[in-house]
């Protein structure tokens, strides 16, 4: 499958999601796919390959978050960004986002910096562990929206991500649709960290039968200063 196939999938999928896809965005997604294919083996970025799967399982899955929240002019931090999902597809389709890409691995951050240059995107690419970056004065309680497609359970994600979010802002955790047990488990963490569950937005990735869930958690007050704890502590004794 080549660029023409990827373009068709992205355009049709975006239309199904009700998202405007100008020519510049289509061109950016094609460049993104090419660069990802060139670099994925050397940087260990993603096991998903080929235009069809990348378009649907990465690009469309990421931009579906536009249906879950308003990203226009928002300060957004993508925590554990890896190959740039969902942050960069969100920025491609909503250029007004002020984007920070956070990852603990130097090779991935270097990839993200190069990718932004290739795509002509302005974003801050930060190499740091989330629990350390969340204590930086320029990053704590700063963002309108934190997004994460990390594999950690929701209670752990909350402690890592909510300290970045300002009061009134939101954490959007991308999960599978069968995450009810995780949500129940995370209620204590959500409350302790100064937040509340706003809603769960379930969606089907266009062109597939895969149902995904955006767990939207609203920040109601500042996170207590003792959080986040060291990661070993978070893992050993989740909130």
Beta strands, then each sheet from edge to edge (+ up, - down):
strand 1: 75-79
strand 2: 98-103
strand 3: 123-127
strand 4: 143-148
strand 5: 165-176
strand 6: 195-204
strand 7: 211-219
sheet 1: 3+ 2+ 1+ 4+ 5+ 7- 6+
end
